[in-house]
Amino acid sequence: MRLSVALCTYNGGQYIREQIESILRQSMPVDEIVVCDDGSTDNTLQIIESFRSETPTKIRIYRNETNLGVCANFQKAVNLCYGDIIFLSDQDDIWYPNKVEIILQWFRENPSKKVVFSNAHLFSTSEADNEIDTLFNRIGFGPKYQAYFDAGCELPVFYCNHATGAAMAIRGKMDFAAYCTPQILHDEVISLLAIQSHSLGYLPQALIRYRMHDSQEMSIPQNMQSAERRFNELHILDPNVNISRAHRWRFPLTDDTLAYLRFAKERARFSRSIFCYLYILRHLATYRQQYGTMYRHFISYDRSIFRTRVKKIAHRALHLAAQKKECPAQENHTKQNLQL
């Protein structure tokens, strides 16, 4: 099985050496590193060139004539890879030595999966020896949401993106750039495409050190208590609710603005919070581009949860009523015993 790394660079001379060194130190060596540079004006390419004579790993360098942007550059890098497994790589992180080995084993154990993303340790350039946090904790993909994901609720969990491209690997090539927008980057598109075929997976262990610094083109916010995360936390998720995949995906896509507004209202009603409705109204254009008519699936999901909760309440009410009926009979029996 051939292993490729799709590495995208742009003025990353300050950190690129550490990243490539960490890739070359893997316990399971990769077969090639495909570098797509998006018009760097610093010494990024010179540093990468210096590794060619130092390592048997094939390093192929491509320099874009014009600046393509993050998504198109990663699409180009992926298309140029020959590997069966392609690891996406930013220019400023550090891989742990067993990353490739662990992900390769995961793909072997999960032959139906096409995409996997892992956790990461976040660290600051100014505090290189101290981890700030974990990636999953910072973006809100902790044990609770992992349980929902494992229970088959991939789409509701990924209502807000939880996968980071720097910690992602894909099985073979994938076309994703056409779906990207300035608000929706390649990692989110890849995740949603994989979810549609139920082929997305994750690894809870941290396999990279994710560097946080001011010059990042894409970064994890220092404080994720944003409207998007608040919106994500308002979801009614219940892993005990079972919705058939056929029902979840049977609706065609449309571009009906009123449909999105109806969905926002439905979500607000089922989550008992006006914040959901206000959020979608405020970010309607992004929401429409990002999720299409998946609103139908969410409505179906919420209604299933609502029905489940109603059934539980009714069952409990019947159980309490039955207990009350039993109590008078028990009291009469106790009185008769006392009289005897």
N, C-alpha and C positions, 0 to 999 in steps of 0.2 A: 504494500500500500504506500503510494507516494504522498509525501507531506509537503505542503507549500505554506509560505507565509506571505500574505499580501500586506506590505508595509507602505503606508502613505506618509509623505514628508512635505513640509513647507517651513523653511527657516527654522529647522530644529537642531541646528549645530550644537547648541548648548547641552542637549540631552541624548542625541541619537547614538553616541558611542555606548552608553550604558545599556540602551535598549538592545542594540545588535549583539553586544557581548552576552547579555542574558539569553538571547535566542540561541546563540552558538554554544552556550553551556548546558543545553538541555540534555537530560539523561537519555532521551530518545531523540537523536538528531533529525532535523528536518532535511529534506532533499534540496530545497531551493528557497531563496528569499527574493521575492519580486518587489522591487522598490519603484514606486511611481511618485516622482517629485513634481509638485505643482508650481514650479517656478521660483525655487529658493534663490535668494540673493546673498546668503551667507555661505559658510563653509560646509553645509550639510553634505553635499555630494562628494566633496573631497574626503571627508571623514569616511563615508561609506566606501569610496574607492579604495581607501587604505586597507580595508578588510579583505579585499579580493585576493591578495597575495598571501594572506595570513591564514586562510581557512580553506578546507576542501569543499565546504558547502558552496553551491553555486549561487552567486548573487547577480541578479540581472537588474540593471538600472535603466529606467525610462524617464525622460524629462519632458513634461508637457510643453508644447509651444505656447499655449495660452493657459491661463489659470482656469481649471475646470471646476473647482469647488470640491468640498469634502465628498459628497455622495458620488458624483461622476468620477472622481479620482479613485475612490474605492472600487467602483464598478469596473473601471479599466484595469486596476491591479488584479481583481478577481478573475477577469476574463483572460489575463495573461498567464495565470497560474496553470500548471499541469497536474497539480496534485489531486488525489482522491479526497483528501481532507485539506481544507484551506483555513488557516488561522488568520484572522484579521488583527492587525497590529497598528497602534498609534506609534508616534515617534519618541514619546517622552516617558514611557512607563518602564517597568522592570519585571520580567517574567521570573517566577520561581522555577528552579531547575527541573521539577517534575511536571510542569504544566502540560507539555505535549504528551508525555506518557499517560497521564491520567485521562486526558480528553480522548486520546486514541483508544484506550481501554473502554471508556464510556460508549464510544460509537460502536465498538465491537459487541458490547452487551446490549445495545439498543439499536438494532439494525433498521428499525422503522423510522428512526429520528433523523432529521436532516440538519438541524441547527441546535447548538448548545451554547449557553452562556454561563459564566462562573461568577463567583463572588470575587472581591478584591480588597486589599488593604489600602486605604487612602493615606497618603502622606504628603506633607507640604515640603516644598523646596527649602524653606527656611528651617524646617525641623525634620531633616531627612531620617534621623534615627528613631523618630517617634510616629507611630501610626495615629492618625487623627480619629479614624472610625473605619467601619467596614462599608463597602459599597452597598450591600443589601440593606444594611441598617439605615444608611443615609437616604436611599431611594424608596424605602418602605416595602421591601420584599423580604420580610422576616418569616419566622415559622408559621404564623397565622396564614399569610397569603400563600406560602409554599404549600400548606395543607389544602387550601382551596384549589390551587393549581393541580396538585396531585389527584384531587377528587374529580377532575374533569372540567373544572371551571376556568380553563385557560383564557377564554375571551373576556369574561368579566374581570379577571385579575389584571389583564393587560389593557384595561380601559385607559390606564396611564402606563407608559412604557417602563418596564423594569429591567430591560436588557441593555447592556453597554457594549458597543462594538469592540472596544479594546479588549474585552474579555470573552469574545465570541469566536466560534469556529463553525464552519458549514461543510456539509458533505457534498462535494462537487460544486459546480458553478450555479449561480442563481442570478436572475435578472431582477433588479430592484430599483435602479436609478430612475426609471420612468415614473415611479410612484412617489419619489421624494419631492418635498417642497422646502422652502426656507424654514418652516416650522417642524417638518417631519423628516428626520434624518435617516440614514441608511439602516442603522441598527433597529429602529422602530419598525420600518417597512419590512425588513427581513423577518422580524419576530411575528408580525401580523400575517405575512405570507405563509410562514411555517405553521402558525396556529390554524390557518384555514385547512391544512392537510393533517392537523394533529401531529405534527412532527417537530415540535419545539420541546426542548428539555433544558434542565439547568443542573449545575453542580454547586452545592452550598459552600464548599470550601474555597478559600481565597487562593487563586492561582497566579495572580499578578499583584504588583504594587502599583497603584494608580496615583500618578503624580499630579498634584494640584498646584497650579501657578498662574500668575496674572496673564501670561501671554498665550494661554490655551485658546484654540479656536472653538473647541467643545469642552465643557467642563461640568463637573457636578457642583451645584450650588453649595455654598458654605452652610446655608440654612434652608432646608427643604420644607419648612412650614409655610409653603406657598398655597395659593388658591387651588392649584392642581392637586397637590397632595391632600389638602383638606377635602376636596371633592372625591378623591380616591378613597379616603377613609370613611366617607359617608355611605359607601355602597352597602347594600344588604347582601351579604354573602353567607351562604349556608352550604357546607360540603355535603350535607345529607340530602339535598335536593338533587334529583336525578332527571335531567332533561336529555332526551334522545338527541344524538348528533344530527340525525336527519331533520328533526324539527328545528334544531338550532340554526341550520344552514340552508333552509329550503327557500328563503325569500330572495328574490332578485335585487340587484342594486338599482337605485333610482337617485334622482337629484331634486327631490321635492323639499323645498325649504320649510313648508308648513309641517311636513312630516317630522323634521328635526325639532320643531317647536312642540309638536304634540308629544314627541318622545321626552323632551325636557320636562314637560308637565307631568307625564306619567312617572318619570323617575323621581321627581320631587314628591309626588303623591305617595309612592311606595316607600321612599326613604324618610318620609315625614319631615322633610327639610326643604325650605325654599332656596337654600344655597345651590342645590343642583340646578334648578331652573335658572337662577341668576347667572351662574357660571357659564352655562351653554349660551345664553343670550349674549353674554359679553364676548365669548370666543366662538361665535357661530361659524365664521368663515373657516377657521382652523378645524373646528369640530367636523364640519361637513367634508373637508378635504381628507381628514384623517380616518374617519370611521364609516363613511358611506351609510348605508341603511342597516348597519349592524344594530341600530337602535331597536329594530324589531326583535332581535335576539335578546337584547337586554330586557325589553318589555316582557317577553315570554319567560325569561329567567325570573324576573321580579314577581310576576304573577304566580309562577310555580311556588316560589318561596312564600308568597302571601297565602296561597291555598294551604300550604303545609302548616303554616302557623295557625290558621283558622282551625284546621283539623286537630292540631295539638290542643288548642284552647277548648274546643268542643269535647275532645276526649277527656280532658281534665275535669271539665264541668260535669260530664256524665259520671266520672269516677267519684267526684265529691258528692253528687246526688245519691249515688248508690251507697256511699258510706253513711250518709244521713239516714237513709232508710234502714240500714242495719243497726244503727245506734238505738232507736226506740225498742227494737226487738231484743237487743242485748240487755237494755235496762229492765224490761219486763221480766226477762229470764233471771236477772240478778235479784229483783224484788221477790220473786217466787221462791228462790233458794233461801233468802233471808227469813221469809215467813215459815218455811219448813224448819 
